[in-house]
Amino acid sequence: MRTRHREHHKIASINWLRAAVLGANDGIVSTASLVLGIAATQASHSTVLLTALAGLVSGSMSMATGEYVSVSSQADTELAALDEERQELKHDDAGEHRELAAIYVRRGLQPALAQQVAQQLMAHDALGAHARDELGISEITQARPLQAAFASACSFASGAALPLAVVAFAPAAVVSPCVAGAALLALAILGGLAAKTGGARVTTGVVRVTFWSALAMGATFGIGALFGVATG
């Protein structure tokens, strides 16, 4: 008895992976940078802790809102394109058949075979065939606003929770190096994990995320130290 061959390609995880990595990375970098900037002004420990908490809450909501609006716009565009394609199929089925066949010819099929493939696919699901092969819309790439917003908010909060926890438990005298060290370590792990999940080189992912994150945190700390005013 032959077993069914099943494949799982890493590209299928690209939507949730992008949102999760972006959210967690932003949560760590932005909250850690905010903490370092405030700590550099010699602010009190309670002020730094409150800053970290405010960064987590506001950042999570901002990420969710931004992702929802962005992906909703993409979803609206996709729906409009599908509606237009539906009308074209209704009023010019033969023309749409020729258009689909021409796409397959450009991909390497012989004209006769392309005509046959287009005919069979349109008989099975005309709109689905045109959505996939003409418009580039598929189940993998289809926009899902709520899913993207929820993933972004949760991933940002999970990332921001790290510097918040470090501020809460680290001694006030060493809070800045502790936050910076923990953030860079977590970012390196996150970058390597994301690269491995996506099938890219782990070393490249680790170096890229740690370098730019360290630069962002260093710049914020420097600004805080240069222009900050001590608070009680």
C-alpha positions as CSV (number, residue, x, y, z in Angstrom):
1,M,0.0,0.0,0.0
2,R,1.5,3.3,-1.0
3,T,1.6,6.1,1.5
4,R,0.5,9.5,0.6
5,H,3.5,11.9,0.0
6,R,3.1,15.0,2.0
7,E,5.3,18.1,1.7
8,H,5.7,21.0,4.0
9,H,7.4,24.0,2.6
10,K,8.8,26.8,4.8
11,I,7.2,29.4,2.6
12,A,3.8,28.3,4.1
13,S,4.8,29.9,7.4
14,I,6.0,33.2,6.0
15,N,3.0,35.3,7.0
16,W,2.9,34.3,10.7
17,L,6.6,34.1,10.9
18,R,7.1,37.7,9.6
19,A,4.5,39.1,12.0
20,A,5.8,37.2,15.0
21,V,9.5,38.0,14.4
22,L,8.8,41.7,13.6
23,G,6.6,42.0,16.8
24,A,9.0,40.3,19.2
25,N,12.1,42.0,17.8
26,D,10.4,45.4,18.0
27,G,9.2,44.7,21.5
28,I,12.7,43.9,22.7
29,V,14.5,46.7,20.9
30,S,12.0,49.5,21.4
31,T,11.3,48.7,25.1
32,A,15.0,48.1,25.9
33,S,16.0,51.3,24.1
34,L,13.3,53.2,25.9
35,V,14.5,51.8,29.3
36,L,18.2,52.6,28.5
37,G,17.4,56.1,27.4
38,I,15.5,56.9,30.6
39,A,18.0,55.1,32.8
40,A,20.8,57.2,31.3
41,T,19.1,60.3,32.7
42,Q,19.7,58.9,36.2
43,A,15.9,58.5,36.7
44,S,14.7,56.5,39.7
45,H,14.1,52.8,39.5
46,S,10.4,53.2,39.8
47,T,10.4,55.6,36.8
48,V,12.4,53.2,34.7
49,L,10.0,50.4,35.6
50,L,7.0,52.4,34.8
51,T,8.6,53.4,31.5
52,A,9.1,49.8,30.6
53,L,5.5,48.9,31.4
54,A,4.2,51.9,29.4
55,G,6.3,50.8,26.5
56,L,4.9,47.3,26.6
57,V,1.3,48.4,26.6
58,S,1.5,51.2,24.1
59,G,3.8,49.3,21.8
60,S,1.5,46.2,21.7
61,M,-1.5,48.4,20.9
62,S,0.4,50.3,18.3
63,M,1.6,47.1,16.6
64,A,-1.8,45.6,16.6
65,T,-3.4,48.7,15.2
66,G,-0.8,49.3,12.5
67,E,-0.8,45.6,11.4
68,Y,-4.6,45.5,11.3
69,V,-4.9,48.7,9.2
70,S,-2.1,47.6,6.9
71,V,-3.3,44.1,6.3
72,S,-6.9,45.3,6.0
73,S,-5.9,47.5,3.2
74,Q,-4.3,44.5,1.5
75,A,-7.4,42.5,2.1
76,D,-9.6,45.2,0.6
77,T,-7.4,45.3,-2.5
78,E,-7.6,41.6,-2.9
79,L,-11.4,41.5,-2.5
80,A,-11.7,44.3,-5.1
81,A,-9.5,42.4,-7.5
82,L,-11.5,39.3,-7.0
83,D,-14.8,41.1,-7.6
84,E,-13.4,42.6,-10.8
85,E,-12.2,39.2,-11.9
86,R,-15.6,37.7,-11.1
87,Q,-17.3,40.2,-13.3
88,E,-14.9,39.6,-16.1
89,L,-15.6,35.9,-15.9
90,K,-19.3,36.6,-16.0
91,H,-19.2,38.8,-19.1
92,D,-16.2,37.4,-21.1
93,D,-15.6,33.8,-20.2
94,A,-13.9,33.1,-23.5
95,G,-11.5,36.0,-23.1
96,E,-10.6,34.9,-19.6
97,H,-10.0,31.4,-20.9
98,R,-7.5,32.8,-23.5
99,E,-5.9,35.0,-20.8
100,L,-5.3,32.1,-18.5
101,A,-4.0,29.9,-21.3
102,A,-1.6,32.6,-22.3
103,I,-0.2,32.7,-18.8
104,Y,0.5,28.9,-19.0
105,V,2.2,29.4,-22.4
106,R,4.5,32.0,-20.9
107,R,5.3,29.5,-18.1
108,G,6.5,26.9,-20.7
109,L,3.5,24.9,-21.7
110,Q,2.7,24.1,-25.4
111,P,-0.3,26.2,-26.6
112,A,-2.6,23.1,-27.0
113,L,-1.8,21.8,-23.6
114,A,-2.1,25.3,-22.1
115,Q,-5.6,25.5,-23.6
116,Q,-6.5,22.1,-22.1
117,V,-5.2,23.0,-18.6
118,A,-7.0,26.4,-18.6
119,Q,-10.2,24.7,-19.7
120,Q,-10.1,22.0,-17.0
121,L,-9.1,24.4,-14.2
122,M,-11.8,26.9,-15.1
123,A,-14.3,24.1,-15.2
124,H,-13.3,23.1,-11.7
125,D,-12.9,26.6,-10.1
126,A,-12.6,29.5,-12.6
127,L,-12.2,32.3,-10.0
128,G,-9.7,30.3,-8.0
129,A,-7.6,29.6,-11.0
130,H,-7.5,33.2,-12.0
131,A,-6.9,34.4,-8.5
132,R,-3.9,32.1,-8.1
133,D,-2.3,32.3,-11.5
134,E,-3.3,35.8,-12.7
135,L,-3.6,37.8,-9.5
136,G,-1.2,35.9,-7.4
137,I,-3.7,35.4,-4.5
138,S,-3.6,32.0,-2.7
139,E,-4.3,30.6,0.7
140,I,-0.7,31.1,1.7
141,T,-0.5,34.8,0.7
142,Q,-4.1,35.8,1.4
143,A,-4.4,38.7,3.9
144,R,-5.8,38.0,7.3
145,P,-6.1,41.3,9.3
146,L,-7.2,39.9,12.7
147,Q,-4.7,37.1,12.7
148,A,-1.9,39.5,11.8
149,A,-3.0,42.1,14.4
150,F,-3.3,39.5,17.2
151,A,0.1,37.9,16.3
152,S,1.8,41.3,16.3
153,A,0.4,42.4,19.6
154,C,1.2,39.1,21.4
155,S,4.7,38.9,19.9
156,F,5.5,42.5,20.8
157,A,4.2,42.0,24.3
158,S,6.3,38.8,24.7
159,G,9.4,40.6,23.5
160,A,8.8,43.7,25.6
161,A,8.2,41.5,28.7
162,L,12.0,40.7,28.7
163,P,13.4,44.2,29.4
164,L,10.4,44.8,31.8
165,A,11.3,41.7,33.8
166,V,15.0,42.6,33.9
167,V,14.2,46.1,35.2
168,A,11.9,44.6,37.8
169,F,14.5,42.2,39.2
170,A,17.9,43.6,38.4
171,P,19.6,45.9,41.0
172,A,19.1,49.6,40.1
173,A,22.8,50.2,39.9
174,V,23.3,47.8,37.1
175,V,19.9,47.9,35.3
176,S,21.3,49.4,32.1
177,P,24.0,46.7,31.4
178,C,21.6,44.0,32.4
179,V,18.9,45.2,30.1
180,A,21.3,45.6,27.2
181,G,22.9,42.2,27.7
182,A,19.6,40.4,28.1
183,A,18.1,42.1,25.1
184,L,21.0,41.4,22.8
185,L,21.2,37.8,23.9
186,A,17.4,37.3,23.3
187,L,17.7,39.1,19.9
188,A,20.5,36.9,18.8
189,I,18.5,33.8,19.7
190,L,15.4,35.2,18.0
191,G,17.3,36.1,14.9
192,G,18.9,32.7,14.7
193,L,15.6,30.9,15.3
194,A,13.8,33.0,12.6
195,A,16.6,32.3,10.1
196,K,16.5,28.6,10.8
197,T,12.7,28.4,10.5
198,G,12.8,30.4,7.3
199,G,15.6,28.2,5.8
200,A,18.2,31.1,5.8
201,R,21.7,31.1,7.2
202,V,21.6,31.3,11.0
203,T,24.8,33.3,11.3
204,T,23.5,36.0,9.0
205,G,20.3,36.3,10.9
206,V,22.1,36.6,14.3
207,V,24.6,39.2,13.1
208,R,22.1,41.3,11.3
209,V,19.6,41.6,14.2
210,T,22.2,42.1,17.0
211,F,24.2,44.7,15.1
212,W,21.3,47.0,14.2
213,S,19.6,46.4,17.6
214,A,22.8,47.3,19.5
215,L,23.1,50.4,17.3
216,A,19.6,51.5,18.2
217,M,20.0,50.9,21.9
218,G,23.4,52.6,22.0
219,A,22.0,55.7,20.2
220,T,19.1,56.0,22.6
221,F,21.3,55.6,25.6
222,G,23.7,58.2,24.3
223,I,20.8,60.7,23.7
224,G,19.5,60.1,27.2
225,A,22.9,60.6,28.8
226,L,23.6,63.7,26.7
227,F,20.3,65.5,27.0
228,G,18.6,63.9,30.0
229,V,17.7,65.7,33.2
230,A,17.9,63.8,36.5
231,T,14.6,63.0,38.0
232,G,13.7,61.9,41.5
